Amino acid sequence: MTGTFMGMPAFPAFPDAARRAVGDGVLRANLRRATHTIRDKRARAVAELADWDRLRAAGKAVKDHTLRHLDRYLLQLEESVTAAGGTVHWAADADEANRIVTGLVLATGHREVVKVKSMATQEIGLNEALEAAGIAAYETDLAELIVQLGHDRPSHILVPAIHRNRAEIRDIFEAEMGRLGLPAPDGLGDDPRELAEAARLHLREKFLRAKVGVSGANFMVAETGTMVVFESEGNGRMCLTLPETLISVVGIEKVVPAFRDLEIFLQTLPRSSTAERMNPYTTMWTGTTDGDGPSAFHLVLLDNGRTDTLADEVGRQALRCIRCSACLNVCPVYERAGGHAYGSVYPGPIGAILSPQLRGTGSEIDASLPYASTLCGACYEVCPVAIDIPEVLVHLRERVAQGGPVTREGIRVRIRPAHGHTAERAAMRAARLLLDHPGALRAGERLLARSRRLRPRRLPGPGRAWTDTRDLPEPPPEPFRDWWSRERGGQE
């Protein structure tokens, strides 16, 4: 397990993984139906707010301010959590975070934990680390439960089992529920209410038995030390209140300065994620309270590549992300390729800019992720904190083409230019040379116009991949300069 483990095994480059996914008709139908439904509901929910653009700008401003002063707010957060009876731990990478959490669980003498849905714990591979230490970790979010029972991987930030349909979920419940606890009822159908009831019965005994809970957090308030979790099913509330010990693993970028800042995100996150005016369950807790909730609270603040990302003036805006998943639901690439092709717990457009920064661009999959986009800009338009994902994608493409710098296991290094970009760099050098010499450019334009009948249908060599899916543009009958000279009498 590397220092910046992201909960996934080694993966092929995105184009190879996506090519296989596109050939799966069931997967594409599941994704199309789900993403279109979610984004249509989101659009209606957002349209209800006349001041949505101002809320979006306010959220961006709060996050940008916090990132510029992250050191100060993290120290304030530590003081506030400690004063409220909690204990703060600092984890530089995945290995350290896993060691801390595993040690805390073992110290309780218990060997089971119930978990709230958490991207951070998936990012570091916490379940695998706990299993290696003899600790059973039970996912309690319905979609995460489906993924865990199906020996699967999440494919969406908000709906990890979005790639599964009801019939597949029923089959998973019937085959696997008994392995981890109460088996599925006999004659289980694929009606959503039956499936939800089967999950509720399966999880109930775990909620009542577990003495240790593990969570993430959507936000941390530096001013008060308050943790905030948004959820829709109530499983999170059970995990956050019933156990005797609560351990929260949270990325350092999730902090906000003051309690009043939550006013913004309480409006923008639910509408952008679940298309609700407010989440059914919004749980907030501050340290510990005698006789109410867990008697011990531990906060593990996770870096795992975030400090390196913060150092990049263009790329750092990815740390504004509040994990709403709106960008996934409007992305034409995600809709066709699905989440698994991204090789990360962070799929879709946000994953294409976040994963290569947290992990570096030294692997085949991470070097290909910045190209997993059409740059249509739909992701930027729906982002509730105005992350300019296309800008960061182009920035990361430049980094990949130039060969660094990248982050690998917390070390700033340089790598050789990524395979496949040699021809691109040569073409760019040739274009620069041509554009620097107007006479040569004019001669080239005329030669191209006169030889237009010889235009090939497909480009040779590396350019062949481009014309596999696009028509090569036809040159005009005459250069623009010649047309201008003829029509405007030589005036330039």
C-alpha positions in Angstrom: 0.0 0.0 0.0 1.5 3.3 -1.1 1.4 6.5 0.8 -1.3 7.9 -1.4 -3.4 4.7 -1.8 -6.8 5.5 -3.3 -8.7 2.4 -2.5 -8.1 0.8 -6.0 -5.8 -1.7 -7.5 -3.5 -0.9 -10.5 -5.6 0.1 -13.4 -5.1 0.4 -17.2 -5.2 3.8 -18.9 -8.7 5.4 -19.1 -9.2 4.8 -22.8 -8.7 1.0 -22.4 -11.0 0.7 -19.4 -13.6 3.0 -21.0 -13.6 1.0 -24.2 -14.6 -2.1 -22.3 -17.3 -0.3 -20.4 -18.8 1.2 -23.5 -19.4 -2.3 -24.8 -21.6 -3.2 -21.8 -25.1 -2.4 -22.8 -26.7 -3.0 -19.4 -24.2 -0.7 -17.7 -24.8 2.1 -20.2 -28.6 1.7 -19.8 -28.3 1.8 -16.0 -26.1 4.9 -16.1 -28.2 6.8 -18.7 -31.4 6.2 -16.7 -29.9 7.2 -13.4 -27.8 10.2 -14.4 -30.7 11.7 -16.5 -33.1 11.3 -13.6 -30.8 12.9 -11.0 -29.7 15.8 -13.2 -33.3 16.7 -14.2 -34.4 16.7 -10.6 -31.4 18.8 -9.6 -32.1 21.4 -12.3 -35.7 21.8 -10.9 -34.4 22.1 -7.3 -31.8 24.7 -8.2 -34.3 26.7 -10.3 -36.3 27.3 -7.1 -33.6 29.6 -5.7 -33.5 33.1 -7.3 -30.1 33.7 -5.6 -28.4 30.5 -6.7 -25.6 32.3 -8.5 -24.9 34.4 -5.4 -24.9 31.3 -3.2 -22.5 29.6 -5.7 -20.2 32.6 -5.6 -20.4 32.8 -1.8 -19.5 29.1 -1.5 -16.5 29.6 -3.8 -15.3 32.6 -1.8 -15.5 30.7 1.6 -13.6 27.7 0.3 -10.9 29.9 -1.4 -10.4 31.9 1.7 -10.2 28.8 3.8 -7.6 27.2 1.5 -5.5 30.4 1.5 -5.4 30.2 5.3 -5.7 26.5 5.8 -2.9 26.3 8.4 -4.6 28.8 10.7 -8.0 27.2 10.5 -6.7 23.6 11.0 -5.0 24.7 14.2 -8.1 26.5 15.3 -10.1 23.4 14.6 -7.7 21.2 16.6 -8.1 23.6 19.6 -11.9 23.6 19.3 -12.2 19.8 19.1 -9.8 19.3 21.9 -11.7 21.8 24.1 -14.9 20.0 23.4 -13.6 16.7 24.6 -12.4 15.1 21.4 -8.9 14.0 20.3 -7.3 15.1 17.1 -4.8 13.0 15.1 -2.8 14.1 12.1 -2.2 11.7 9.2 0.3 12.6 6.4 -0.8 9.7 4.2 -3.0 6.6 3.9 -0.6 4.4 5.8 -0.5 6.7 8.8 -4.3 7.2 8.8 -4.9 3.4 8.6 -2.4 2.8 11.5 -4.1 5.4 13.6 -7.6 4.1 13.1 -6.7 0.5 13.4 -4.9 1.2 16.7 -7.8 3.2 18.0 -10.3 0.3 17.3 -8.0 -2.3 18.7 -7.6 -0.3 21.9 -11.3 -0.5 22.5 -11.1 -4.3 22.6 -13.8 -4.7 19.9 -13.4 -6.2 16.5 -16.4 -4.7 14.6 -17.1 -1.2 13.3 -20.1 0.3 11.6 -19.4 2.9 9.0 -21.1 5.9 7.6 -20.5 6.5 3.9 -17.1 8.1 3.6 -15.0 8.9 0.5 -12.0 9.5 2.6 -12.0 6.0 4.2 -12.4 4.5 0.7 -9.5 6.7 -0.6 -7.1 5.3 2.0 -8.4 1.7 1.8 -9.4 1.6 5.4 -11.7 -1.4 5.1 -8.8 -3.5 3.8 -6.5 -2.3 6.5 -9.0 -3.1 9.2 -9.7 -6.5 7.7 -5.9 -7.2 7.8 -6.0 -6.5 11.5 -8.9 -8.8 12.1 -11.5 -6.1 12.3 -14.8 -6.4 10.5 -16.0 -3.1 8.9 -19.7 -3.0 7.9 -20.9 -0.4 5.4 -24.4 0.9 6.4 -25.3 3.2 3.5 -27.6 1.2 1.2 -25.5 1.7 -1.9 -22.3 1.1 -0.1 -23.8 -2.1 1.4 -24.7 -3.3 -2.2 -21.1 -2.6 -3.3 -19.6 -4.4 -0.2 -21.9 -7.4 -0.5 -21.2 -7.6 -4.3 -17.4 -7.6 -3.9 -17.6 -4.6 -6.1 -16.2 -1.1 -6.3 -18.1 2.2 -6.1 -18.8 3.9 -9.4 -20.4 7.2 -8.3 -19.7 9.7 -5.5 -23.3 10.0 -4.4 -24.8 6.7 -5.6 -21.9 4.1 -5.4 -24.1 1.3 -6.9 -25.5 3.4 -9.7 -24.2 0.8 -12.2 -26.5 -1.9 -10.7 -30.2 -2.3 -11.5 -32.9 -3.7 -9.1 -32.7 -7.3 -10.4 -28.9 -7.3 -9.9 -29.3 -5.9 -6.3 -31.9 -8.6 -5.4 -29.5 -11.3 -6.6 -26.7 -9.8 -4.6 -28.8 -9.7 -1.4 -30.0 -13.2 -1.8 -26.5 -14.6 -2.4 -24.4 -12.5 0.0 -26.4 -11.1 3.0 -26.1 -14.3 5.0 -22.4 -14.1 4.8 -22.2 -11.0 6.9 -25.3 -11.3 9.1 -29.0 -11.7 8.7 -29.8 -13.3 5.4 -32.3 -11.9 2.9 -35.9 -12.8 3.4 -37.2 -15.8 1.4 -38.9 -14.8 -1.9 -37.3 -11.4 -2.0 -38.5 -9.4 -5.0 -36.9 -6.4 -6.8 -39.3 -3.8 -5.6 -37.2 -0.9 -4.1 -39.3 -1.0 -0.9 -38.6 -4.7 -0.4 -34.9 -4.2 -1.0 -34.7 -1.3 1.4 -36.6 -3.3 4.1 -34.2 -6.3 3.6 -31.2 -3.9 4.1 -32.9 -2.3 7.1 -33.4 -5.7 8.8 -29.9 -6.8 8.0 -28.3 -3.7 9.4 -30.5 -3.3 12.5 -28.6 -5.9 14.5 -25.3 -4.3 13.6 -26.4 -0.8 14.7 -27.5 -2.2 18.1 -24.4 -4.3 18.6 -21.5 -2.2 17.4 -19.5 -0.3 20.0 -17.3 1.6 17.4 -18.4 3.8 14.6 -16.3 5.2 11.7 -17.4 8.2 9.6 -16.1 11.0 7.5 -17.6 14.5 7.5 -19.0 16.9 4.9 -17.7 19.9 6.8 -15.7 20.7 9.9 -16.2 24.1 11.6 -12.9 25.6 12.9 -14.7 28.1 15.2 -16.6 25.5 17.2 -15.0 22.1 16.4 -18.4 20.9 15.0 -18.5 18.0 12.6 -21.3 17.9 10.0 -22.7 14.9 8.1 -25.4 15.1 5.4 -27.3 11.9 4.6 -30.7 10.7 3.4 -31.3 7.3 5.0 -30.8 7.6 8.8 -28.0 5.0 8.9 -25.5 7.8 9.5 -27.4 9.0 12.5 -27.4 5.5 14.0 -23.6 5.2 13.5 -22.9 8.6 14.9 -25.0 8.3 18.0 -25.2 4.7 19.2 -21.5 3.5 19.4 -19.4 4.2 22.5 -16.4 5.3 20.3 -16.6 7.4 17.2 -13.7 7.9 14.8 -14.0 10.4 11.9 -11.5 10.4 9.1 -11.7 13.7 7.2 -9.6 15.4 4.5 -8.0 18.6 5.7 -9.8 20.6 3.0 -13.2 20.0 4.6 -12.8 22.7 7.2 -14.8 26.0 7.1 -14.0 29.0 9.3 -17.3 29.7 11.1 -20.7 28.1 11.9 -22.5 30.8 9.8 -20.7 29.5 6.7 -22.8 26.4 6.9 -25.8 28.5 5.8 -24.5 28.5 2.3 -23.7 24.8 2.0 -26.9 23.7 3.7 -28.7 25.1 0.7 -26.3 24.3 -2.2 -25.1 20.7 -1.3 -28.5 19.0 -0.9 -29.9 20.6 -4.1 -26.8 19.7 -6.1 -26.5 16.2 -4.9 -29.9 14.6 -4.0 -32.0 17.4 -5.5 -33.6 18.0 -2.2 -34.2 21.4 -0.4 -32.7 19.9 2.7 -31.2 16.5 3.5 -33.6 14.3 5.6 -30.7 13.9 8.1 -28.2 16.6 8.9 -26.2 15.5 11.9 -23.9 17.8 13.8 -21.8 17.0 16.8 -19.1 18.8 18.8 -16.8 16.7 20.9 -18.4 14.6 23.5 -21.2 15.1 26.0 -21.8 13.0 29.1 -24.7 10.7 28.7 -25.4 11.7 25.1 -23.8 10.0 22.2 -20.3 8.4 22.0 -18.2 8.8 25.1 -15.0 9.0 23.0 -14.5 11.0 19.8 -11.4 10.9 17.6 -10.8 13.1 14.6 -8.2 11.9 12.1 -7.2 14.8 9.8 -6.0 13.4 6.5 -3.5 15.0 4.1 -2.7 12.2 1.6 -1.6 14.5 -1.2 -3.8 17.5 -0.4 -0.9 19.7 0.6 0.9 19.1 -2.7 -2.4 19.9 -4.5 -2.7 23.1 -2.5 0.7 24.2 -3.8 -0.6 24.3 -7.4 -2.2 27.7 -8.0 -4.4 26.3 -10.8 -5.1 22.8 -9.5 -5.9 23.7 -5.9 -9.4 24.7 -6.8 -10.2 21.0 -6.9 -10.0 21.1 -3.1 -13.1 23.3 -3.1 -15.1 20.2 -4.0 -18.0 19.4 -1.6 -18.6 16.0 -3.2 -22.1 16.7 -4.6 -21.5 14.6 -7.8 -23.4 17.1 -10.0 -20.5 17.1 -12.5 -20.8 13.3 -12.9 -24.5 13.5 -13.8 -24.0 16.0 -16.7 -20.8 14.5 -18.1 -21.2 12.7 -21.4 -18.0 10.8 -20.9 -19.0 9.5 -17.4 -22.5 8.6 -18.7 -20.9 6.3 -21.3 -17.8 4.9 -19.5 -19.1 4.7 -15.9 -17.1 5.2 -12.8 -14.9 2.1 -12.7 -13.0 3.3 -15.8 -11.5 6.2 -13.8 -9.6 3.8 -11.5 -10.3 5.8 -8.4 -12.9 6.3 -5.7 -13.3 9.8 -7.3 -14.8 9.2 -10.7 -16.1 11.6 -13.3 -14.9 15.1 -14.0 -13.9 15.9 -10.5 -12.0 12.6 -10.3 -10.2 13.4 -13.5 -8.6 16.4 -11.8 -8.5 15.3 -8.2 -7.0 11.8 -8.5 -3.9 12.9 -10.6 -3.1 15.6 -8.1 -3.5 13.4 -5.0 -1.6 10.5 -6.5 0.6 12.2 -9.1 0.7 11.5 -12.9 3.3 8.7 -12.8 1.0 5.8 -13.5 -0.7 4.9 -16.7 -4.2 5.6 -15.4 -3.4 8.9 -13.7 -1.6 10.2 -16.8 -4.7 9.5 -18.9 -7.3 10.9 -16.6 -6.9 14.6 -17.6 -7.8 13.5 -21.2 -11.0 11.8 -20.0 -13.1 14.8 -21.0 -14.6 16.6 -24.0 -14.0 19.9 -22.3 -17.6 20.8 -23.0 -17.8 22.8 -19.8 -21.1 21.3 -18.4 -19.3 20.3 -15.2 -18.3 23.9 -14.5 -21.8 25.1 -15.1 -23.3 22.9 -12.5 -20.6 23.0 -9.8 -22.0 24.7 -6.7 -18.6 26.0 -5.8 -17.6 27.0 -9.3 -14.6 24.7 -9.9 -13.4 25.4 -13.4 -12.8 21.7 -14.2 -11.9 22.3 -17.9 -9.2 24.8 -16.9 -7.6 22.3 -14.5 -7.9 19.5 -17.1 -6.0 21.5 -19.6 -3.4 22.5 -16.9 -2.9 18.8 -16.0 -2.6 17.8 -19.7 0.2 20.3 -20.0 1.8 18.7 -16.9 1.5 15.2 -18.4 2.8 16.3 -21.8 5.8 18.0 -20.2 6.6 15.2 -17.9 6.1 16.7 -14.4 6.4 17.8 -11.8 4.3 15.2 -10.2 3.6 13.9 -6.6 4.4 10.4 -5.8 4.1 9.1 -2.2 4.5 12.7 -0.9 7.7 13.4 -2.9 8.0 16.0 -5.6 9.7 14.3 -8.6 10.0 14.6 -12.3 9.2 11.8 -14.7 9.8 11.4 -18.4 7.1 12.7 -20.7 4.2 10.4 -20.9 4.1 7.8 -23.6 2.2 8.9 -26.7 2.8 12.6 -26.5 6.1 12.8 -28.5 4.2 13.4 -31.8 2.0 16.0 -30.1 5.0 18.0 -28.8 6.7 17.8 -32.2 3.5 19.1 -33.9 3.3 22.0 -31.4 7.0 22.9 -32.1 6.4 22.9 -35.8 3.3 25.1 -35.4 5.2 27.6 -33.3 7.9 27.7 -36.0 5.4 28.3 -38.7 3.5 30.9 -36.8 6.7 32.8 -36.1 7.3 33.2 -39.9 4.4 34.8 -41.7 5.8 34.2 -45.1 6.1 30.5 -44.5 2.6 30.4 -43.1 1.2 32.1 -46.2 3.0 29.7 -48.5 1.7 26.7 -46.4 -1.9 28.0 -46.6 -1.7 28.3 -50.4 -0.1 24.9 -50.8 -2.8 23.3 -48.6 -5.6 25.0 -50.6 -4.1 23.8 -53.9 -3.6 20.2 -52.7 -7.1 19.9 -51.1 -8.1 17.1 -53.5 -5.3 15.0 -52.1 -6.6 15.3 -48.6 -6.5 11.8 -46.9 -9.6 10.6 -45.1 -7.5 9.5 -42.1 -4.3 10.7 -40.6 -1.3 8.4 -40.5 0.7 7.3 -37.4 -0.4 8.7 -34.0 -3.0 11.0 -35.7 -4.9 8.0 -36.7 -6.6 7.8 -33.3 -8.0 11.3 -33.8 -9.6 10.4 -37.2 -10.9 7.1 -36.0 -13.8 9.0 -34.5 -13.8 12.4 -36.4 -13.9 13.6 -40.0 -10.7 15.3 -41.1 -11.8 18.9 -41.9 -11.7 19.8 -45.6 -9.4 22.7 -46.5 -11.1 25.8 -48.0 -10.7 26.6 -51.7 -8.4 29.5 -51.0 -6.6 30.9 -48.0 -8.3 33.6 -45.9 -5.5 36.0 -46.7 -6.1 35.6 -50.5 -9.9 36.1 -50.0 -9.3 39.2 -47.9 -6.9 40.7 -50.4 -9.3 40.1 -53.3 -12.4 41.4 -51.4 -10.8 44.3 -49.6 -8.3 45.5 -52.1 -5.2 44.3 -50.3 -6.0 46.2 -47.1 -4.7 44.4 -44.0 
